[in-house]
Amino acid sequence: MKLMMAILRKKDCEPVISALVEGDFRVTRVASTGGFLRQGNVTLLIGTDEGNIESALEIIRTNVADSDSLEQARATVFVLDVAQFKQL
């Protein structure tokens, strides 16, 4: 099991969340702030099997808008191992 943490610009979150849900991914949205200008970001928590990582990355890649600056990332994604997962 993997946990993907995707940090997106606030304006990109709705299209990405909609596409992930449509692709049968479960997503939790967490408001966050960061970056040089302290702009509003959204962190998405996505739990998935290792075999679905590339599919989720492609969904994120195709649903974030182009950056206004060549130096600004459209999304930052961390993929972490999950030792244990339970739904209560």
Secondary structure, DSSP 8 states (H G I E B T S, - for coil): -EEEEEEEEGGGHHHHHHHHHHTT-EEEEEEEEETTTTEEEEEEEEEE-GGGHHHHHHHHHHHS---SSTTS-SEEEEEEE-S-----
